[in-house]
Amino acid sequence: WAHRLPAAAQNGDGIGFAELDRRRFPDVALVYFGLLGKAIGRGAGRFLMNAVLETAWAHQPARLWVRTCTLDHPAALGFYRCSGFTPYKRESEIADDPRRTGVFALETAPGIPAL
């Protein structure tokens, strides 16, 4: 099952949240970890990650893992490494341009060339 951690808040405003997936236990995946831009670099990420790690390891998984990609914040990989995660694989994925497959209209994102 998925375990959504309470959102990080500042002055009553939500600034981020995280979600753990235990459907393949004993592996646990951190499937979502996000902060609003105004919270980045202010310690909120560390606070939230500490709560994530405490919650995840309380279930005694064999492995806790997270995926990141080039669309994440540029500091995400370094942050995950500082949080105790170790990179173990690099993959390249190629997806069809959704404008060419009909998911989006060809006019969508006119500033980005259709591939």
Secondary structure, 3 states (H helix, E strand, C coil): CEEECCCEEECCEEEEEEEEECCCCCEEEEEEEEECHHHCCCCHHHHHHHHHHHHHHHCCCCEEEECCCCCCCCCHHHHHHHCCCCCCCCCCCCCCCCCCCCCCCCCCCCCCCCC
